[in-house]
Amino acid sequence: MTQQIERPGAVTFRGSPLTLVGPDLQEGDRAPDFQVVNTDLQPVRLSQFAGRPVLLSVSLSLDTPVCDIQGKRFNELASQVSSDVVMANVTVDLPFALRRWCGATGADRIQLWSDYREHDFGLKFGVLIKELQLLARSVWIIDGDGIIRYKEVVPEVTQEPNYEAALNALRRVVGS
């Protein structure tokens, strides 16, 4: 395993600085392929969606109030974009908890992916919080060519992302 870059103070939790592990990817960079699992414990790779735009809503745990709001909001926004767009929420929650959340909220438009096994997504996208072993709240939009076209890593992980900015960026990517 290669040595991981650590970025102390990259985000905060209730004002306390936390360290992100992994690269500081930027808009225009190629999105690294990663493997997570879905709610049926089946592997999912970003490369499976080559040629399609992907929006990744990343949160700490859907069992927390802000993450719950974020998941519901992106599920709602999924109805406002082309069905060709892949929208997924990535956490380190266990797949069983993700399935339970879907049932409890009626979320049916957004895919739920878990990075609990290897933190492959978190390490490759630079959003694994070292101190908590959770993923930093962020939103990523990747175009059909695999290029990152939008990135928001929310500086204070207890705050919501900018939904409108993400939706506007997604619309630019899909051309609608």
PyMOL commands that set and color helices and strands:
alter all, ss='L'
color gray80, all
select helices_A, chain A and resi 46-49+65-80+95-105+120-125+163-174
alter helices_A, ss='H'
color red, helices_A
select strands_A, chain A and resi 6-13+16-21+35-37+43-45+54-58+86-91+111-114+128-129+134-135+138-142+148-153
alter strands_A, ss='S'
color yellow, strands_A
deselect
rebuild
show_as cartoon
